[in-house]
Amino acid sequence: MKVTIQEQRNPKTGNPITVIRGITHNPQVIDKLAKKLKSACGAGGFVDGKTVTVQGSHLKTVEKILMKDGYDVQLK
């Protein structure tokens, strides 16, 4: 499955956030993946539909975890 990872700025605070898009699993799997990513990064975050947002700049950590889980990762 192809997913896109992008670093953006939080529009409210201006702090960096890491956004993962393109996850096409059911909501339970997405929630489980989000919990795993947030735990590995030591950061907060949330799930909005099929998009996972992790607070902070964690491109490499998220990429490594997703590739290990068998995702086809594309950085933007």
C-alpha positions as CSV (number, residue, x, y, z in Angstrom):
1,M,0.0,0.0,0.0
2,K,1.3,3.4,-1.0
3,V,1.3,6.1,1.7
4,T,2.6,9.7,1.7
5,I,4.5,11.3,4.5
6,Q,4.7,15.1,4.6
7,E,6.0,17.6,7.2
8,Q,3.8,20.6,7.6
9,R,3.2,23.5,10.0
10,N,0.3,23.4,12.4
11,P,-1.9,26.3,11.2
12,K,-2.9,27.2,14.8
13,T,0.5,27.2,16.5
14,G,3.1,27.1,13.7
15,N,4.8,24.1,15.1
16,P,5.8,21.2,12.9
17,I,3.6,18.2,12.4
18,T,4.1,15.0,10.4
19,V,1.1,13.9,8.2
20,I,0.6,10.4,6.9
21,R,-1.9,10.1,4.1
22,G,-3.2,7.3,1.9
23,I,-3.8,4.5,4.5
24,T,-6.7,2.4,3.1
25,H,-7.3,0.1,6.0
26,N,-10.4,0.0,8.3
27,P,-10.6,2.5,11.1
28,Q,-9.5,0.0,13.8
29,V,-6.2,-0.7,11.9
30,I,-5.6,3.0,11.4
31,D,-6.1,3.7,15.1
32,K,-3.7,0.9,16.0
33,L,-1.1,2.2,13.5
34,A,-1.5,5.8,14.9
35,K,-1.0,4.6,18.4
36,K,2.2,2.7,17.4
37,L,3.6,5.8,15.5
38,K,2.8,8.2,18.4
39,S,4.4,5.9,20.9
40,A,7.5,5.4,18.8
41,C,7.9,9.2,18.3
42,G,7.0,10.0,21.9
43,A,4.5,12.6,20.7
44,G,0.8,13.2,20.5
45,G,-1.3,13.2,17.5
46,F,-4.7,12.3,16.1
47,V,-6.5,10.4,13.3
48,D,-8.8,12.2,10.9
49,G,-10.5,9.8,8.5
50,K,-7.6,8.1,6.6
51,T,-5.0,10.6,7.7
52,V,-2.7,10.3,10.7
53,T,-1.1,13.3,12.2
54,V,1.8,13.1,14.6
55,Q,3.0,16.3,16.5
56,G,6.5,17.2,15.8
57,S,9.1,16.6,13.0
58,H,9.4,12.8,12.8
59,L,9.8,12.0,9.1
60,K,12.6,9.5,9.4
61,T,11.1,7.6,12.4
62,V,7.7,7.3,10.8
63,E,9.2,6.3,7.4
64,K,11.3,3.6,9.1
65,I,8.3,2.1,11.0
66,L,6.0,2.2,8.0
67,M,8.6,0.5,5.7
68,K,9.2,-2.2,8.3
69,D,5.4,-2.8,8.3
70,G,5.4,-3.3,4.6
71,Y,4.1,0.1,3.3
72,D,5.4,1.7,0.2
73,V,6.4,5.1,1.5
74,Q,6.7,8.3,-0.5
75,L,8.2,11.4,1.1
76,K,6.9,14.9,0.0
